Amino acid sequence: MPDYDPRPTSVNVTATPASGGGSGLAFIVGGLVVAVLAAGYFLMGMPGMARHDTARAPDRNINLTIEQPKATPAAPAAPATPAAPRQ
């Protein structure tokens, strides 16, 4: 048997650091933080809107004047047509 072995006896491996391994988790956590902040903003009654900004009903004191239309002269009566004689 020959003494030649084609397999190498030493292997040089350069380890590269894994990048971006936690980006998916950071995206999910960021989305949850935004969702909680938005829910808190709306559930707390939207800060910045004070009670004095609400709509109010108008006063119930209403002055109303209604005038009757002027009387128009009556139309002249239509002339009577003679009735047809009976037979």
C-alpha positions as CSV (number, residue, x, y, z in Angstrom):
1,M,0.0,0.0,0.0
2,P,1.3,3.4,-0.8
3,D,2.0,5.9,1.9
4,Y,0.2,8.7,0.0
5,D,-3.0,9.9,1.8
6,P,-5.0,12.5,-0.3
7,R,-6.8,13.8,2.8
8,P,-5.2,16.9,4.3
9,T,-3.9,16.6,7.8
10,S,-4.6,20.2,8.8
11,V,-7.5,22.5,8.0
12,N,-7.4,26.2,8.3
13,V,-11.0,27.5,9.0
14,T,-11.6,31.2,9.4
15,A,-14.7,31.8,11.5
16,T,-16.8,34.7,10.2
17,P,-19.1,36.3,12.8
18,A,-22.8,35.8,12.0
19,S,-24.4,39.1,11.2
20,G,-28.1,40.0,11.4
21,G,-29.0,37.1,13.6
22,G,-31.2,39.2,15.9
23,S,-32.8,41.5,13.3
24,G,-36.0,39.5,13.1
25,L,-36.5,39.6,16.9
26,A,-35.7,43.3,17.0
27,F,-38.3,44.0,14.3
28,I,-41.0,42.0,16.3
29,V,-40.1,43.8,19.6
30,G,-40.2,47.2,17.8
31,G,-43.6,46.4,16.4
32,L,-45.0,45.4,19.8
33,V,-43.6,48.6,21.3
34,V,-45.3,50.7,18.7
35,A,-48.6,48.8,19.1
36,V,-48.6,49.3,22.9
37,L,-47.8,53.0,22.6
38,A,-50.6,53.5,20.0
39,A,-53.1,51.6,22.1
40,G,-52.2,53.6,25.2
41,Y,-52.5,56.9,23.3
42,F,-56.1,56.1,22.2
43,L,-57.2,54.3,25.4
44,M,-56.0,57.2,27.6
45,G,-58.3,59.6,25.7
46,M,-55.8,61.1,23.4
47,P,-53.9,63.6,25.5
48,G,-54.0,67.1,24.3
49,M,-57.8,67.1,24.0
50,A,-59.2,68.9,27.0
51,R,-62.7,68.8,28.2
52,H,-63.4,72.4,27.2
53,D,-62.9,71.4,23.5
54,T,-66.2,69.4,23.4
55,A,-69.2,70.6,21.4
56,R,-71.9,72.5,23.2
57,A,-75.6,72.9,22.4
58,P,-76.7,76.4,21.3
59,D,-78.9,78.5,23.6
60,R,-82.5,77.6,23.8
61,N,-83.6,81.2,23.5
62,I,-85.0,81.5,20.0
63,N,-86.7,84.6,18.7
64,L,-88.8,83.9,15.6
65,T,-91.1,86.2,13.8
66,I,-93.5,84.8,11.2
67,E,-95.5,87.1,9.0
68,Q,-98.7,86.1,7.2
69,P,-98.6,86.5,3.5
70,K,-100.5,89.4,2.1
71,A,-104.0,88.5,0.8
72,T,-104.1,88.3,-3.0
73,P,-107.3,89.5,-4.8
74,A,-109.6,86.6,-5.7
75,A,-109.6,85.6,-9.3
76,P,-112.8,86.6,-11.2
77,A,-115.3,83.9,-11.5
78,A,-115.5,82.1,-14.8
79,P,-118.5,83.0,-16.9
80,A,-121.3,80.5,-16.6
81,T,-121.8,78.4,-19.8
82,P,-125.4,77.9,-20.8
83,A,-126.6,74.4,-20.1
84,A,-127.6,72.3,-23.1
85,P,-131.4,72.0,-23.5
86,R,-132.9,68.7,-22.5
87,Q,-134.8,66.8,-25.0
